[in-house]
Amino acid sequence: MDVTTCEINEQMTIRAIETSDAEMRDFLFSLGCYEGRTITLISILGSTYIVNISDARYSIDKQLAQAIKV
C-alpha cells in the first residue's frame, strides 16, 4: 500500500521507499521519509499530495507518493 491509496487525515507508518531512481530516494530522505517514521495525508489537490512528515507539511506529486510504502 502506498500514500495514494490512503484516506485523508489517516496517520500511517512508513514501511519502505520503493524506487529505482536514486535522486528521488535522496529527495524523499531529505524530507524525512524514513522507515518507521509517521506520515499523514492532509489533502489531495489534483495529482498533488499534501503530507505531514515530522511536524512539517510537504507538497509531493503522485510519483513520489507512490514510492512511499506504508
PDB file of N, CA, C and O in Angstrom:
ATOM      1  N   MET A   1       0.849  -1.170   0.000  1.00  0.00           N
ATOM      2  CA  MET A   1       0.000   0.000   0.000  1.00  0.00           C
ATOM      3  C   MET A   1       0.902   1.243   0.000  1.00  0.00           C
ATOM      4  O   MET A   1       1.922   1.272   0.688  1.00  0.00           O
ATOM      5  N   ASP A   2       0.526   2.250  -0.763  1.00  0.00           N
ATOM      6  CA  ASP A   2       1.305   3.491  -0.785  1.00  0.00           C
ATOM      7  C   ASP A   2       0.426   4.666  -0.375  1.00  0.00           C
ATOM      8  O   ASP A   2      -0.763   4.493  -0.110  1.00  0.00           O
ATOM      9  N   VAL A   3       1.002   5.840  -0.322  1.00  0.00           N
ATOM     10  CA  VAL A   3       0.296   7.033   0.155  1.00  0.00           C
ATOM     11  C   VAL A   3      -0.922   7.356  -0.712  1.00  0.00           C
ATOM     12  O   VAL A   3      -1.902   7.899  -0.203  1.00  0.00           O
ATOM     13  N   THR A   4      -0.885   7.039  -1.997  1.00  0.00           N
ATOM     14  CA  THR A   4      -2.005   7.376  -2.886  1.00  0.00           C
ATOM     15  C   THR A   4      -3.270   6.585  -2.567  1.00  0.00           C
ATOM     16  O   THR A   4      -4.355   6.973  -3.001  1.00  0.00           O
ATOM     17  N   THR A   5      -3.160   5.502  -1.830  1.00  0.00           N
ATOM     18  CA  THR A   5      -4.328   4.673  -1.516  1.00  0.00           C
ATOM     19  C   THR A   5      -4.886   4.943  -0.123  1.00  0.00           C
ATOM     20  O   THR A   5      -5.828   4.273   0.301  1.00  0.00           O
ATOM     21  N   CYS A   6      -4.323   5.909   0.592  1.00  0.00           N
ATOM     22  CA  CYS A   6      -4.737   6.197   1.966  1.00  0.00           C
ATOM     23  C   CYS A   6      -5.859   7.225   2.006  1.00  0.00           C
ATOM     24  O   CYS A   6      -6.103   7.944   1.038  1.00  0.00           O
ATOM     25  N   GLU A   7      -6.529   7.276   3.138  1.00  0.00           N
ATOM     26  CA  GLU A   7      -7.606   8.235   3.366  1.00  0.00           C
ATOM     27  C   GLU A   7      -7.025   9.558   3.878  1.00  0.00           C
ATOM     28  O   GLU A   7      -5.942   9.587   4.463  1.00  0.00           O
ATOM     29  N   ILE A   8      -7.757  10.646   3.651  1.00  0.00           N
ATOM     30  CA  ILE A   8      -7.369  11.958   4.160  1.00  0.00           C
ATOM     31  C   ILE A   8      -7.318  11.905   5.691  1.00  0.00           C
ATOM     32  O   ILE A   8      -8.176  11.288   6.321  1.00  0.00           O
ATOM     33  N   ASN A   9      -6.325  12.542   6.275  1.00  0.00           N
ATOM     34  CA  ASN A   9      -6.084  12.600   7.723  1.00  0.00           C
ATOM     35  C   ASN A   9      -5.739  11.254   8.341  1.00  0.00           C
ATOM     36  O   ASN A   9      -5.766  11.114   9.564  1.00  0.00           O
ATOM     37  N   GLU A  10      -5.416  10.272   7.525  1.00  0.00           N
ATOM     38  CA  GLU A  10      -5.003   8.972   8.039  1.00  0.00           C
ATOM     39  C   GLU A  10      -3.512   9.018   8.365  1.00  0.00           C
ATOM     40  O   GLU A  10      -2.691   9.406   7.534  1.00  0.00           O
ATOM     41  N   GLN A  11      -3.182   8.618   9.580  1.00  0.00           N
ATOM     42  CA  GLN A  11      -1.790   8.584  10.017  1.00  0.00           C
ATOM     43  C   GLN A  11      -1.246   7.180   9.776  1.00  0.00           C
ATOM     44  O   GLN A  11      -1.848   6.191  10.194  1.00  0.00           O
ATOM     45  N   MET A  12      -0.099   7.101   9.097  1.00  0.00           N
ATOM     46  CA  MET A  12       0.476   5.809   8.723  1.00  0.00           C
ATOM     47  C   MET A  12       1.954   5.778   9.077  1.00  0.00           C
ATOM     48  O   MET A  12       2.581   6.818   9.279  1.00  0.00           O
ATOM     49  N   THR A  13       2.498   4.576   9.149  1.00  0.00           N
ATOM     50  CA  THR A  13       3.927   4.392   9.381  1.00  0.00           C
ATOM     51  C   THR A  13       4.587   4.037   8.054  1.00  0.00           C
ATOM     52  O   THR A  13       4.114   3.158   7.333  1.00  0.00           O
ATOM     53  N   ILE A  14       5.672   4.718   7.739  1.00  0.00           N
ATOM     54  CA  ILE A  14       6.405   4.441   6.505  1.00  0.00           C
ATOM     55  C   ILE A  14       7.107   3.096   6.654  1.00  0.00           C
ATOM     56  O   ILE A  14       7.896   2.894   7.576  1.00  0.00           O
ATOM     57  N   ARG A  15       6.811   2.185   5.738  1.00  0.00           N
ATOM     58  CA  ARG A  15       7.407   0.845   5.772  1.00  0.00           C
ATOM     59  C   ARG A  15       8.646   0.759   4.862  1.00  0.00           C
ATOM     60  O   ARG A  15       9.601   0.045   5.166  1.00  0.00           O
ATOM     61  N   ALA A  16       8.612   1.499   3.745  1.00  0.00           N
ATOM     62  CA  ALA A  16       9.737   1.450   2.799  1.00  0.00           C
ATOM     63  C   ALA A  16       9.611   2.578   1.783  1.00  0.00           C
ATOM     64  O   ALA A  16       8.536   3.148   1.594  1.00  0.00           O
ATOM     65  N   ILE A  17      10.727   2.888   1.136  1.00  0.00           N
ATOM     66  CA  ILE A  17      10.750   3.783  -0.018  1.00  0.00           C
ATOM     67  C   ILE A  17      11.138   2.901  -1.194  1.00  0.00           C
ATOM     68  O   ILE A  17      12.259   2.396  -1.254  1.00  0.00           O
ATOM     69  N   GLU A  18      10.212   2.715  -2.129  1.00  0.00           N
ATOM     70  CA  GLU A  18      10.460   1.819  -3.261  1.00  0.00           C
ATOM     71  C   GLU A  18      10.545   2.597  -4.564  1.00  0.00           C
ATOM     72  O   GLU A  18       9.530   2.978  -5.147  1.00  0.00           O
ATOM     73  N   THR A  19      11.773   2.823  -5.008  1.00  0.00           N
ATOM     74  CA  THR A  19      12.024   3.463  -6.292  1.00  0.00           C
ATOM     75  C   THR A  19      13.426   3.076  -6.754  1.00  0.00           C
ATOM     76  O   THR A  19      14.332   2.892  -5.940  1.00  0.00           O
ATOM     77  N   SER A  20      13.589   2.958  -8.047  1.00  0.00           N
ATOM     78  CA  SER A  20      14.919   2.666  -8.591  1.00  0.00           C
ATOM     79  C   SER A  20      15.687   3.955  -8.879  1.00  0.00           C
ATOM     80  O   SER A  20      16.868   3.914  -9.221  1.00  0.00           O
ATOM     81  N   ASP A  21      15.013   5.099  -8.741  1.00  0.00           N
ATOM     82  CA  ASP A  21      15.612   6.404  -9.002  1.00  0.00           C
ATOM     83  C   ASP A  21      16.313   6.912  -7.736  1.00  0.00           C
ATOM     84  O   ASP A  21      15.651   7.297  -6.772  1.00  0.00           O
ATOM     85  N   ALA A  22      17.627   6.910  -7.739  1.00  0.00           N
ATOM     86  CA  ALA A  22      18.405   7.324  -6.565  1.00  0.00           C
ATOM     87  C   ALA A  22      18.140   8.779  -6.195  1.00  0.00           C
ATOM     88  O   ALA A  22      18.107   9.122  -5.013  1.00  0.00           O
ATOM     89  N   GLU A  23      17.952   9.631  -7.190  1.00  0.00           N
ATOM     90  CA  GLU A  23      17.685  11.048  -6.929  1.00  0.00           C
ATOM     91  C   GLU A  23      16.355  11.220  -6.195  1.00  0.00           C
ATOM     92  O   GLU A  23      16.252  12.024  -5.268  1.00  0.00           O
ATOM     93  N   MET A  24      15.335  10.460  -6.614  1.00  0.00           N
ATOM     94  CA  MET A  24      14.031  10.521  -5.959  1.00  0.00           C
ATOM     95  C   MET A  24      14.145  10.025  -4.516  1.00  0.00           C
ATOM     96  O   MET A  24      13.589  10.635  -3.603  1.00  0.00           O
ATOM     97  N   ARG A  25      14.858   8.931  -4.313  1.00  0.00           N
ATOM     98  CA  ARG A  25      15.043   8.370  -2.974  1.00  0.00           C
ATOM     99  C   ARG A  25      15.762   9.383  -2.072  1.00  0.00           C
ATOM    100  O   ARG A  25      15.365   9.583  -0.925  1.00  0.00           O
ATOM    101  N   ASP A  26      16.815  10.018  -2.589  1.00  0.00           N
ATOM    102  CA  ASP A  26      17.550  11.020  -1.817  1.00  0.00           C
ATOM    103  C   ASP A  26      16.663  12.210  -1.470  1.00  0.00           C
ATOM    104  O   ASP A  26      16.744  12.743  -0.363  1.00  0.00           O
ATOM    105  N   PHE A  27      15.818  12.627  -2.409  1.00  0.00           N
ATOM    106  CA  PHE A  27      14.913  13.742  -2.150  1.00  0.00           C
ATOM    107  C   PHE A  27      13.932  13.389  -1.036  1.00  0.00           C
ATOM    108  O   PHE A  27      13.712  14.189  -0.126  1.00  0.00           O
ATOM    109  N   LEU A  28      13.342  12.193  -1.104  1.00  0.00           N
ATOM    110  CA  LEU A  28      12.404  11.775  -0.061  1.00  0.00           C
ATOM    111  C   LEU A  28      13.101  11.683   1.296  1.00  0.00           C
ATOM    112  O   LEU A  28      12.521  12.064   2.313  1.00  0.00           O
ATOM    113  N   PHE A  29      14.327  11.187   1.322  1.00  0.00           N
ATOM    114  CA  PHE A  29      15.084  11.129   2.573  1.00  0.00           C
ATOM    115  C   PHE A  29      15.332  12.531   3.116  1.00  0.00           C
ATOM    116  O   PHE A  29      15.314  12.734   4.330  1.00  0.00           O
ATOM    117  N   SER A  30      15.566  13.507   2.228  1.00  0.00           N
ATOM    118  CA  SER A  30      15.796  14.883   2.675  1.00  0.00           C
ATOM    119  C   SER A  30      14.543  15.491   3.306  1.00  0.00           C
ATOM    120  O   SER A  30      14.636  16.431   4.096  1.00  0.00           O
ATOM    121  N   LEU A  31      13.366  14.951   2.954  1.00  0.00           N
ATOM    122  CA  LEU A  31      12.111  15.403   3.566  1.00  0.00           C
ATOM    123  C   LEU A  31      11.841  14.708   4.897  1.00  0.00           C
ATOM    124  O   LEU A  31      10.931  15.093   5.631  1.00  0.00           O
ATOM    125  N   GLY A  32      12.625  13.698   5.199  1.00  0.00           N
ATOM    126  CA  GLY A  32      12.418  12.957   6.443  1.00  0.00           C
ATOM    127  C   GLY A  32      11.649  11.670   6.260  1.00  0.00           C
ATOM    128  O   GLY A  32      11.164  11.100   7.237  1.00  0.00           O
ATOM    129  N   CYS A  33      11.526  11.198   5.031  1.00  0.00           N
ATOM    130  CA  CYS A  33      10.829   9.933   4.743  1.00  0.00           C
ATOM    131  C   CYS A  33      11.774   8.771   5.001  1.00  0.00           C
ATOM    132  O   CYS A  33      12.562   8.394   4.135  1.00  0.00           O
ATOM    133  N   TYR A  34      11.689   8.217   6.182  1.00  0.00           N
ATOM    134  CA  TYR A  34      12.491   7.057   6.568  1.00  0.00           C
ATOM    135  C   TYR A  34      11.561   5.965   7.065  1.00  0.00           C
ATOM    136  O   TYR A  34      10.462   6.253   7.539  1.00  0.00           O
ATOM    137  N   GLU A  35      11.985   4.731   6.965  1.00  0.00           N
ATOM    138  CA  GLU A  35      11.221   3.619   7.520  1.00  0.00           C
ATOM    139  C   GLU A  35      10.999   3.861   9.006  1.00  0.00           C
ATOM    140  O   GLU A  35      11.912   4.256   9.730  1.00  0.00           O
ATOM    141  N   GLY A  36       9.768   3.615   9.446  1.00  0.00           N
ATOM    142  CA  GLY A  36       9.431   3.783  10.853  1.00  0.00           C
ATOM    143  C   GLY A  36       8.880   5.147  11.205  1.00  0.00           C
ATOM    144  O   GLY A  36       8.283   5.306  12.269  1.00  0.00           O
ATOM    145  N   ARG A  37       9.062   6.139  10.343  1.00  0.00           N
ATOM    146  CA  ARG A  37       8.528   7.479  10.587  1.00  0.00           C
ATOM    147  C   ARG A  37       7.032   7.506  10.304  1.00  0.00           C
ATOM    148  O   ARG A  37       6.519   6.673   9.557  1.00  0.00           O
ATOM    149  N   THR A  38       6.341   8.460  10.900  1.00  0.00           N
ATOM    150  CA  THR A  38       4.907   8.624  10.697  1.00  0.00           C
ATOM    151  C   THR A  38       4.660   9.648   9.599  1.00  0.00           C
ATOM    152  O   THR A  38       5.329  10.680   9.538  1.00  0.00           O
ATOM    153  N   ILE A  39       3.692   9.355   8.727  1.00  0.00           N
ATOM    154  CA  ILE A  39       3.278  10.267   7.665  1.00  0.00           C
ATOM    155  C   ILE A  39       1.759  10.368   7.698  1.00  0.00           C
ATOM    156  O   ILE A  39       1.070   9.371   7.911  1.00  0.00           O
ATOM    157  N   THR A  40       1.239  11.576   7.487  1.00  0.00           N
ATOM    158  CA  THR A  40      -0.202  11.803   7.461  1.00  0.00           C
ATOM    159  C   THR A  40      -0.567  12.459   6.141  1.00  0.00           C
ATOM    160  O   THR A  40       0.052  13.445   5.744  1.00  0.00           O
ATOM    161  N   LEU A  41      -1.564  11.921   5.463  1.00  0.00           N
ATOM    162  CA  LEU A  41      -2.062  12.530   4.231  1.00  0.00           C
ATOM    163  C   LEU A  41      -3.038  13.632   4.619  1.00  0.00           C
ATOM    164  O   LEU A  41      -4.089  13.354   5.197  1.00  0.00           O
ATOM    165  N   ILE A  42      -2.702  14.876   4.308  1.00  0.00           N
ATOM    166  CA  ILE A  42      -3.517  16.033   4.682  1.00  0.00           C
ATOM    167  C   ILE A  42      -4.593  16.310   3.636  1.00  0.00           C
ATOM    168  O   ILE A  42      -5.759  16.496   3.982  1.00  0.00           O
ATOM    169  N   SER A  43      -4.211  16.338   2.364  1.00  0.00           N
ATOM    170  CA  SER A  43      -5.185  16.584   1.296  1.00  0.00           C
ATOM    171  C   SER A  43      -4.607  16.173  -0.048  1.00  0.00           C
ATOM    172  O   SER A  43      -3.410  15.928  -0.197  1.00  0.00           O
ATOM    173  N   ILE A  44      -5.514  16.108  -1.023  1.00  0.00           N
ATOM    174  CA  ILE A  44      -5.129  15.799  -2.400  1.00  0.00           C
ATOM    175  C   ILE A  44      -5.683  16.911  -3.276  1.00  0.00           C
ATOM    176  O   ILE A  44      -6.880  17.197  -3.243  1.00  0.00           O
ATOM    177  N   LEU A  45      -4.811  17.535  -4.059  1.00  0.00           N
ATOM    178  CA  LEU A  45      -5.204  18.609  -4.968  1.00  0.00           C
ATOM    179  C   LEU A  45      -4.776  18.204  -6.369  1.00  0.00           C
ATOM    180  O   LEU A  45      -3.636  18.443  -6.767  1.00  0.00           O
ATOM    181  N   GLY A  46      -5.686  17.594  -7.116  1.00  0.00           N
ATOM    182  CA  GLY A  46      -5.349  17.083  -8.439  1.00  0.00           C
ATOM    183  C   GLY A  46      -4.391  15.921  -8.306  1.00  0.00           C
ATOM    184  O   GLY A  46      -4.734  14.901  -7.706  1.00  0.00           O
ATOM    185  N   SER A  47      -3.198  16.057  -8.854  1.00  0.00           N
ATOM    186  CA  SER A  47      -2.194  14.994  -8.733  1.00  0.00           C
ATOM    187  C   SER A  47      -1.120  15.355  -7.706  1.00  0.00           C
ATOM    188  O   SER A  47      -0.033  14.777  -7.702  1.00  0.00           O
ATOM    189  N   THR A  48      -1.436  16.315  -6.838  1.00  0.00           N
ATOM    190  CA  THR A  48      -0.521  16.751  -5.791  1.00  0.00           C
ATOM    191  C   THR A  48      -1.039  16.286  -4.438  1.00  0.00           C
ATOM    192  O   THR A  48      -2.220  16.437  -4.125  1.00  0.00           O
ATOM    193  N   TYR A  49      -0.148  15.722  -3.646  1.00  0.00           N
ATOM    194  CA  TYR A  49      -0.498  15.198  -2.330  1.00  0.00           C
ATOM    195  C   TYR A  49       0.180  16.054  -1.261  1.00  0.00           C
ATOM    196  O   TYR A  49       1.392  16.262  -1.298  1.00  0.00           O
ATOM    197  N   ILE A  50      -0.611  16.544  -0.312  1.00  0.00           N
ATOM    198  CA  ILE A  50      -0.078  17.315   0.799  1.00  0.00           C
ATOM    199  C   ILE A  50       0.066  16.344   1.967  1.00  0.00           C
ATOM    200  O   ILE A  50      -0.912  15.744   2.414  1.00  0.00           O
ATOM    201  N   VAL A  51       1.291  16.197   2.454  1.00  0.00           N
ATOM    202  CA  VAL A  51       1.558  15.247   3.530  1.00  0.00           C
ATOM    203  C   VAL A  51       2.258  15.947   4.690  1.00  0.00           C
ATOM    204  O   VAL A  51       2.914  16.974   4.515  1.00  0.00           O
ATOM    205  N   ASN A  52       2.104  15.374   5.861  1.00  0.00           N
ATOM    206  CA  ASN A  52       2.778  15.858   7.054  1.00  0.00           C
ATOM    207  C   ASN A  52       3.778  14.789   7.471  1.00  0.00           C
ATOM    208  O   ASN A  52       3.410  13.643   7.727  1.00  0.00           O
ATOM    209  N   ILE A  53       5.040  15.177   7.536  1.00  0.00           N
ATOM    210  CA  ILE A  53       6.113  14.282   7.965  1.00  0.00           C
ATOM    211  C   ILE A  53       6.914  15.020   9.031  1.00  0.00           C
ATOM    212  O   ILE A  53       7.457  16.092   8.764  1.00  0.00           O
ATOM    213  N   SER A  54       6.992  14.465  10.218  1.00  0.00           N
ATOM    214  CA  SER A  54       7.799  15.056  11.303  1.00  0.00           C
ATOM    215  C   SER A  54       7.433  16.519  11.555  1.00  0.00           C
ATOM    216  O   SER A  54       8.313  17.379  11.600  1.00  0.00           O
ATOM    217  N   ASP A  55       6.152  16.801  11.718  1.00  0.00           N
ATOM    218  CA  ASP A  55       5.651  18.145  12.024  1.00  0.00           C
ATOM    219  C   ASP A  55       5.933  19.177  10.937  1.00  0.00           C
ATOM    220  O   ASP A  55       5.985  20.373  11.225  1.00  0.00           O
ATOM    221  N   ALA A  56       6.113  18.739   9.705  1.00  0.00           N
ATOM    222  CA  ALA A  56       6.294  19.648   8.571  1.00  0.00           C
ATOM    223  C   ALA A  56       5.391  19.181   7.432  1.00  0.00           C
ATOM    224  O   ALA A  56       5.216  17.982   7.217  1.00  0.00           O
ATOM    225  N   ARG A  57       4.820  20.141   6.708  1.00  0.00           N
ATOM    226  CA  ARG A  57       3.955  19.807   5.576  1.00  0.00           C
ATOM    227  C   ARG A  57       4.720  19.954   4.273  1.00  0.00           C
ATOM    228  O   ARG A  57       5.490  20.894   4.075  1.00  0.00           O
ATOM    229  N   TYR A  58       4.480  18.986   3.389  1.00  0.00           N
ATOM    230  CA  TYR A  58       5.132  18.991   2.082  1.00  0.00           C
ATOM    231  C   TYR A  58       4.105  18.712   1.003  1.00  0.00           C
ATOM    232  O   TYR A  58       3.117  18.013   1.228  1.00  0.00           O
ATOM    233  N   SER A  59       4.350  19.261  -0.160  1.00  0.00           N
ATOM    234  CA  SER A  59       3.550  19.000  -1.349  1.00  0.00           C
ATOM    235  C   SER A  59       4.385  18.105  -2.258  1.00  0.00           C
ATOM    236  O   SER A  59       5.471  18.486  -2.694  1.00  0.00           O
ATOM    237  N   ILE A  60       3.861  16.902  -2.540  1.00  0.00           N
ATOM    238  CA  ILE A  60       4.597  15.967  -3.392  1.00  0.00           C
ATOM    239  C   ILE A  60       3.698  15.519  -4.535  1.00  0.00           C
ATOM    240  O   ILE A  60       2.474  15.524  -4.405  1.00  0.00           O
ATOM    241  N   ASP A  61       4.301  15.133  -5.651  1.00  0.00           N
ATOM    242  CA  ASP A  61       3.496  14.673  -6.781  1.00  0.00           C
ATOM    243  C   ASP A  61       3.138  13.197  -6.605  1.00  0.00           C
ATOM    244  O   ASP A  61       3.615  12.531  -5.687  1.00  0.00           O
ATOM    245  N   LYS A  62       2.295  12.710  -7.496  1.00  0.00           N
ATOM    246  CA  LYS A  62       1.790  11.345  -7.393  1.00  0.00           C
ATOM    247  C   LYS A  62       2.909  10.314  -7.469  1.00  0.00           C
ATOM    248  O   LYS A  62       2.866   9.305  -6.766  1.00  0.00           O
ATOM    249  N   GLN A  63       3.910  10.556  -8.313  1.00  0.00           N
ATOM    250  CA  GLN A  63       5.020   9.610  -8.462  1.00  0.00           C
ATOM    251  C   GLN A  63       5.780   9.449  -7.142  1.00  0.00           C
ATOM    252  O   GLN A  63       6.138   8.333  -6.764  1.00  0.00           O
ATOM    253  N   LEU A  64       6.024  10.553  -6.446  1.00  0.00           N
ATOM    254  CA  LEU A  64       6.691  10.482  -5.148  1.00  0.00           C
ATOM    255  C   LEU A  64       5.803   9.778  -4.126  1.00  0.00           C
ATOM    256  O   LEU A  64       6.280   8.959  -3.340  1.00  0.00           O
ATOM    257  N   ALA A  65       4.504  10.101  -4.141  1.00  0.00           N
ATOM    258  CA  ALA A  65       3.569   9.483  -3.196  1.00  0.00           C
ATOM    259  C   ALA A  65       3.498   7.973  -3.394  1.00  0.00           C
ATOM    260  O   ALA A  65       3.359   7.224  -2.427  1.00  0.00           O
ATOM    261  N   GLN A  66       3.593   7.525  -4.639  1.00  0.00           N
ATOM    262  CA  GLN A  66       3.542   6.089  -4.919  1.00  0.00           C
ATOM    263  C   GLN A  66       4.806   5.371  -4.456  1.00  0.00           C
ATOM    264  O   GLN A  66       4.774   4.161  -4.232  1.00  0.00           O
ATOM    265  N   ALA A  67       5.899   6.079  -4.310  1.00  0.00           N
ATOM    266  CA  ALA A  67       7.153   5.466  -3.865  1.00  0.00           C
ATOM    267  C   ALA A  67       7.190   5.251  -2.355  1.00  0.00           C
ATOM    268  O   ALA A  67       8.006   4.477  -1.856  1.00  0.00           O
ATOM    269  N   ILE A  68       6.301   5.938  -1.623  1.00  0.00           N
ATOM    270  CA  ILE A  68       6.277   5.821  -0.159  1.00  0.00           C
ATOM    271  C   ILE A  68       5.311   4.711   0.223  1.00  0.00           C
ATOM    272  O   ILE A  68       4.094   4.872   0.128  1.00  0.00           O
ATOM    273  N   LYS A  69       5.860   3.587   0.653  1.00  0.00           N
ATOM    274  CA  LYS A  69       5.042   2.432   1.044  1.00  0.00           C
ATOM    275  C   LYS A  69       4.734   2.512   2.529  1.00  0.00           C
ATOM    276  O   LYS A  69       5.620   2.741   3.353  1.00  0.00           O
ATOM    277  N   VAL A  70       3.466   2.318   2.853  1.00  0.00           N
ATOM    278  CA  VAL A  70       3.010   2.416   4.249  1.00  0.00           C
ATOM    279  C   VAL A  70       2.357   1.126   4.688  1.00  0.00           C
ATOM    280  O   VAL A  70       1.911   1.018   5.831  1.00  0.00           O
TER     281      VAL A  70
END
